[in-house]
Every structure is written in structure tokens, then in C-alpha cells.
């Protein structure tokens, strides 16, 4: 049974902006910090509603992380906002020492992640951020798939105690999850039940996985499609239950194949249920300048690539 309905196309960063505003309404301790990218992070509505709860730090991302950590001591719930590259790679030491090590309740919110940042090129297209953040003890890592899920994830983080990384993007993508969904951190979402192959996807590649599942169905192949929006903590129960049924797995992510969702799933399978697995991800390389569609095709992240991987892994059963 399919559990998704396409409604329109919207960018996930706007989902963050909408979620941040709602989070501010729900809890007066929510504050926001930005590194000179208010428009890109869609934080304008929050600032308009709560100007006294917003801090413009400027192009000083490391300082922003330190300030956010300090704000938690007074009971505030800080949401930091900048590009994914600057939210992780540039400030990794500050996150490790000032936020993760001491378990500070900071929500690190990162836009423009992955290849679909597009024309800005390899220097801005971070493909290692999931790996960097999931390796930090105590860090929750969330990578939602569309506008509605990004909004819901942002709101859910208000009540989540501890450091968290929320990853979203720049391009307009299909919006297909329910607007009233209950977002459960660490709980996978079954989008389509199947029996021949499990497709586990995250972020922008969830829609590609859905499209792949529909193509496979036309070829007489029953694909189970699972949305893993939380990469840490990982829903191991859902992964193992599906793998036990289909006997083969494809993982799909807009990230380096090293250190991302695929690696996490492979660990689960290796430990509890050895299963053939294929990886749809960037093959250990940097990106380049181009449109999102051009880059998705060149780096093998399309629905067609998922279909190819599914047929290959089925042959390995």
C-alpha cells in the first residue's frame, strides 16, 4: 500500500523556515542565530515575529556555535542557521568541543546540502557532513525528504533534548508527505510495501526512490520503499524487518558513499542479518558546478540509477 501523495514542489529550506516560526510560537525559549544568510535559510518570518530572539552573528560561524552553546546554559533552545558546508566542516572543532562533548542542547540547521546546491560548485557542495556529524557521540542526525517533513522535523527538535544536526536543501523538490504527519525522531517511514527488494533512502533521494519503485513495479518487481529521515539514531528494527522479507537492500543518498546512510545500514546488516546491498551515492568524489538535474544524473543519483542498483542486488540474492 502506497503511503504518499504528491501535491506540489517546494524547497526544503522553506520547510525549515516555516518550522522555525512554529517552534518559536510553541516555546518562548527558542532562539535563532544566523551567519549572514537570513534569506537563504528562510528565517525572515521568525525574525519578524520575534526580533528580540534572533542574533545575527555575521560571517563568523565558529563564533556562532560558541554563542549557541552558551545560550543553552541559560535555558535557551538555539537553532543555528547557515549552509551545510559552513555548519559542519568549517566549525567541526567548535561543535565537537563546545556542543557535542558537553551535550549542549543546540540545533545545528544546515541548508544547501549535497550536490543539489548546484551552480555554486564543489567548495560549497559538502558530501561528507552526515558522516562528520553522526560520528560525534550523542549527536542526533536528521535528513528530511520534503517541505512538510522538514517543517515537522524542525518543530520536533524543540522537545528533543541534546545536540542535533538537521540537514536540508536549496532546490525545489516534490512535496509528498502529509502536512499533519507526526514526526518521530529515529522512526523510519514505510512508503510502499514490497517483497522483492528493499530501497532505503534519505533526503532528496526519497522521491527518486519512490519513482524507482514505480518503475520496478512496471517490470514486475515489488519494491519496498523506506524513508530514513533519521540517520542517527537509526531505526534498526525497520531495516532488519524489511531485509528479512526481501533478502536484498539498496541504499540511496545525496552524500558520499563513505560515511553516510549506506554505511550505517551496512553495519546493521553485517551485525545482525548479512544481506546483499548496493549503494546509490556519490562515489568518493567532490562535486562540480552544474544544475541540480545535471549533477544528479552525472553522479548517479537518479531514479534510473536506483532501478539499476535494485536489479543488480536482486541478482545477488
SVG drawing of the C-alpha trace seen along z (x, -y; Angstrom):
<svg xmlns="http://www.w3.org/2000/svg" viewBox="-3 -43 42 58">
<polyline fill="none" stroke="black" stroke-width="0.4" points="0.0,0.0 1.4,-3.3 1.6,-6.0 2.5,-9.1 0.6,-11.7 2.4,-14.3 0.8,-17.7 3.3,-20.4 7.0,-21.2 8.7,-23.3 12.2,-23.7 13.1,-22.0 14.8,-25.1 11.4,-26.9 10.1,-24.0 12.7,-24.8 11.7,-28.5 8.1,-27.5 9.0,-25.1 11.2,-27.6 8.4,-30.1 6.1,-27.5 8.8,-26.4 9.1,-30.0 5.3,-30.1 5.3,-26.9 8.3,-27.7 9.5,-31.1 13.0,-29.7 13.5,-29.0 16.1,-31.5 17.7,-31.6 21.2,-32.5 22.4,-33.1 25.8,-33.6 24.7,-36.3 22.4,-34.1 18.9,-35.0 17.3,-34.9 18.9,-31.6 17.8,-30.0 14.3,-31.4 14.5,-32.9 12.7,-36.1 9.3,-35.2 10.9,-34.2 12.8,-37.4 9.7,-39.5 7.7,-37.7 10.5,-37.5 13.2,-40.1 14.4,-40.0 15.1,-36.3 17.2,-36.5 21.0,-37.0 22.8,-38.0 26.4,-36.7 27.8,-37.6 30.3,-35.6 31.7,-34.0 30.3,-30.5 32.7,-29.2 31.7,-32.1 28.0,-31.3 28.5,-27.8 30.2,-29.0 27.4,-31.5 24.7,-28.9 26.4,-26.6 26.5,-29.4 22.8,-30.3 21.8,-26.7 23.3,-27.3 20.5,-29.9 17.8,-27.5 17.5,-28.8 17.0,-26.4 19.2,-27.8 18.7,-27.0 21.8,-27.9 21.5,-28.5 24.0,-28.6 25.0,-26.4 25.8,-22.8 29.4,-23.2 29.8,-26.0 27.6,-24.3 29.9,-21.3 33.3,-21.3 34.2,-24.9 33.2,-24.6 33.8,-20.9 36.1,-21.6 33.7,-24.0 30.8,-21.6 32.9,-18.7 34.3,-20.6 31.6,-23.1 28.4,-21.3 28.8,-17.5 31.3,-16.8 29.3,-18.7 25.9,-17.6 24.6,-21.1 21.0,-21.4 21.9,-23.1 20.1,-22.5 22.5,-22.8 20.4,-23.6 22.1,-23.3 20.8,-24.3 22.3,-23.9 23.5,-20.4 24.7,-17.9 25.1,-18.2 21.8,-19.9 23.2,-23.1 24.1,-23.3 26.0,-26.0 28.0,-27.1 30.2,-24.2 32.4,-21.7 33.6,-24.1 30.0,-24.5 28.6,-21.1 29.5,-19.2 29.1,-15.5 30.7,-14.4 28.5,-16.2 26.3,-13.3 29.5,-11.2 31.1,-14.0 28.1,-14.6 27.0,-11.0 30.4,-10.2 30.0,-12.6 28.8,-10.8 25.3,-11.9 24.6,-13.8 21.2,-13.2 21.3,-13.4 18.1,-14.2 17.8,-14.4 14.2,-15.0 12.8,-14.5 10.5,-17.3 8.9,-20.6 6.4,-19.1 8.8,-16.7 11.4,-19.4 8.9,-21.6 7.8,-18.7 11.4,-17.8 12.2,-21.4 9.2,-21.5 10.1,-18.1 13.6,-19.2 12.2,-21.7 11.2,-18.9 14.3,-16.8 16.9,-17.2 20.5,-17.2 22.6,-18.3 21.1,-17.7 22.0,-18.2 19.2,-19.0 20.1,-18.8 18.0,-20.2 18.5,-21.8 18.2,-24.6 16.2,-23.2 12.5,-22.9 11.6,-19.2 8.3,-17.2 6.3,-17.7 4.6,-14.4 4.5,-13.6 1.3,-14.5 1.2,-18.1 -0.1,-16.8 2.4,-14.0 3.7,-13.1 7.5,-13.3 9.2,-10.7 12.9,-11.1 14.6,-7.7 11.4,-6.1 11.5,-5.1 8.5,-5.7 7.3,-2.9 6.2,-4.5 5.5,-1.4 5.4,2.2 7.1,4.8 8.6,8.3 11.5,8.4 13.9,5.6 14.2,3.0 15.0,-0.5 16.2,-2.6 16.5,-6.3 17.1,-9.7 16.6,-13.3 16.1,-14.4 16.6,-10.8 13.4,-9.6 11.4,-10.9 13.8,-9.3 13.3,-6.0 9.6,-6.3 9.9,-6.9 12.3,-3.9 9.8,-1.8 7.1,-2.6 9.3,-1.8 10.3,1.5 6.6,2.3 6.0,1.9 8.8,4.5 7.0,6.9 9.4,6.2 7.9,5.5 10.0,2.8 9.6,1.9 10.5,-1.8 11.5,-3.2 12.2,-6.8 15.0,-7.0 14.8,-10.6 16.8,-10.0 20.2,-8.6 21.2,-8.6 19.6,-7.1 18.9,-4.6 15.7,-2.6 17.4,0.8 14.2,2.7 12.6,1.4 15.7,2.1 16.1,5.7 12.4,6.5 12.4,5.4 15.7,7.1 14.4,10.3 11.5,10.2 13.1,9.1 16.6,10.6 18.4,7.6 18.8,3.9 19.6,0.7 20.5,-2.5 20.2,-5.9 21.5,-9.2 22.8,-12.5 26.1,-12.1 29.5,-10.4 29.0,-6.6 31.6,-6.6 30.2,-7.6 26.6,-8.2 23.3,-6.3 24.6,-3.3 27.5,-2.7 25.1,-2.8 22.7,-0.4 25.6,1.9 26.7,2.0 23.3,3.1 23.1,5.8 26.6,7.1 26.0,7.3 22.6,8.9 21.5,10.1 24.1,10.3 22.3,9.2 23.4,8.2 23.5,4.4 24.0,1.9 24.9,-1.8 23.4,-4.7 25.6,-7.6 28.4,-9.9 31.4,-7.6 34.1,-9.1 34.5,-12.3 33.9,-16.0 31.1,-17.7 31.3,-20.4 29.2,-23.3 26.0,-22.5 22.3,-22.4 20.9,-20.0 19.4,-17.8 22.7,-17.6 24.6,-16.7 22.2,-14.1 22.5,-12.4 26.3,-12.7 26.9,-11.4 24.4,-8.5 21.7,-9.7 18.5,-9.4 15.6,-7.0 17.1,-5.2 20.3,-4.6 18.2,-3.2 16.4,-0.9 19.7,0.4 21.0,1.0 17.8,2.8 18.1,5.2 21.7,5.8 21.2,6.6 18.3,8.9 20.6,10.9 23.0,11.3 20.4,13.0"/>
</svg>
